[in-house]
Amino acid sequence: MKNLFDRFVKDESGATAIEYGLIAALISVALITGATTLGNTLNTQFQSLSTKMNTAKGIHN
């Protein structure tokens, strides 16, 4: 029984898997945050462009 417990204490494969999982989760959060920010910025730019084009269209009619 002591031998089994000693092996369990020395086995770090489970801890390594958890660490990789946490790293993957942090990378995912960073990617989602970046994509959301980029999406919001692009949306603002396209809205601005649309407003300018509609204004220009109204002036030339």
Secondary structure by P-SEA (a helix, b strand, c coil): caaaaaaaaacaaaaaaaaaaaaaaaaaaaaaaaaaaaaaaaaaaaaaaaaaaaaaaaaac
